[in-house]
Amino acid sequence: MVSDKLTELLRCSFVIIDKPRGPSSHEVAAWARKILGVEKSGHSGTLDPNVSGVLLVGLGKATKLLPFLATKDKKYVCLMQTKKPQTDEQYRAMFAKFTGTITQTPPKESAVAKRPRKRKVYYIKPIQMRPTQALFEVHCEAGTYIRVLVSDFSRLCGGAEMLELRRIAVGNVYEGSAHNLQQVSDAIWAARRGEESALMRYLIPPQEALRLRKVVLHDSAVEAVCAGAPLYVPGISSFDEKILREDFVSLLTEKGEFIGVGVAQLTSKEMGAHKSGVAVTPETIVMERGKYQRNW
C-alpha cells in the first residue's frame, strides 16, 4: 500500500529517466509504466536507440501534457570523429558556421516530414579537441538533429561521423535529475514497503515539470473549468506577473493542486484591472471532475 499523496502523483506526474544506449525511447517509457504499475506512459523528445541521456516520461494523465514539453530547448554532448586531422581553429570555425539560425532536413529515419526547416543553434562549445576527434556541447532549439549537424560538418572537413551522443538537458531539466530504471524499480519496491521518500523525489508534479506561469483559482471556479468552461476574472484567486495574452499558463487550486493548462486571454495587468470577462480558456485539463463542488 502507498499513501494517497503518492497515489495521486502516480496518476499524473513525470519521471526523468536516464535512458541507456540500446532500447528505443518507446521501450524505456513502457518499462517505466510496468515498473511503476501505472496504466499509461509516454515520452517527450525521442532519442534514437544508440543515444543516451535525459528522457522525460509522463505517467497517467501527464501524457496529455507531453506536447508542452516537446518545445523545450535541448542540450547534447557529442563525440565526433573526422577522417582528416583538424586544428583547433578549424573546429572552431566549423562550429561557428553552424551557430545561429540554420536549415536542416530531418533524416530519413525520423518520423517527421522530410522537408527543410529552420532551427536555432544557440552555441556549439568545444570540450576537448584532438586532430581526428572532437567532443563538444550543443545547445539548440527543439527539433534540431545533431546527426544532421555532424553530416554538415562532414562536408566541410572531408568526412566525419558521430561516435556517441548524449542528451544532457531538456529545458531546465538536467541529467543530474535523471534516474536509471533500476533506481526507479528500487524506489517503487521501497514505497510499497512504507518508505516513499525516494519515489516521491523521483516523481515530478506537472506544474514543476512544465514551469509555466501560474493562475490560482478560487474553489468555486474549479469544477466549472474542469468541465471545460473558461475561467472568468472573478474566479481568480491570484496569478503570476508577466503573463501575456496567448501564453500557456498552469491552472492550480488554492491548495496547490494542478488542474491543467490554459491559454491566457488577458495579461497579468488586465487580470488585476478587470472585474469581469474571460481571463483564461482551458487547453488541457487533467483534474478529474467532481473533486470540487459544482456551483452552477
C-alpha positions, 0 to 999 in steps of 0.5 A: 500500500502507498499513501494517497499523496503518492497515489495521486502523483502516480496518476499524473506526474513525470519521471526523468529517466536516464535512458541507456544506449540500446532500447528505443525511447518507446521501450524505456517509457513502457518499462517505466509504466510496468515498473511503476504499475501505472496504466499509461506512459509516454515520452517527450523528445525521442532519442534514437536507440544508440543515444543516451541521456535525459528522457522525460516520461509522463505517467497517467494523465501527464501524457496529455501534457507531453506536447508542452514539453516537446518545445523545450530547448535541448542540450547534447554532448557529442563525440565526433570523429573526422577522417582528416586531422583538424586544428583547433581553429578549424573546429572552431570555425566549423562550429561557428558556421553552424551557430545561429539560425540554420536549415536542416532536413530531418533524416530519413529515419525520423518520423517527421516530414522530410522537408527543410526547416529552420532551427536555432543553434544557440552555441556549439562549445568545444570540450576537448579537441584532438586532430581526428576527434572532437567532443563538444556541447550543443545547445539548440532549439527543439527539433534540431538533429545533431546527426544532421549537424555532424553530416554538415560538418562532414562536408566541410572537413572531408568526412566525419561521423558521430561516435556517441551522443548524449542528451544532457538537458531538456529545458531546465531539466538536467541529467543530474535529475535523471534516474536509471530504471533500476533506481526507479524499480528500487524506489517503487519496491521501497514505497510499497514497503512504507518508505516513499521518500525516494519515489516521491523525489523521483516523481515530478508534479506537472506544474514543476515539470512544465514551469509555466506561469501560474493562475490560482483559482478560487474553489468555486471556479474549479469544477466549472473549468474542469468541465471545460468552461473558461475561467472568468476574472472573478474566479481568480484567486491570484496569478503570476506577473508577466503573463501575456495574452496567448501564453500557456499558463498552469491552472492550480487550486488554492491548495496547490493542486494542478488542474491543467493548462490554459491559454491566457486571454488577458495579461497579468495587468488586465487580470488585476484591472478587470472585474469581469470577462474571460481571463483564461480558456482551458487547453488541457485539463487533467483534474478529474471532475467532481473533486470540487463542488459544482456551483452552477 
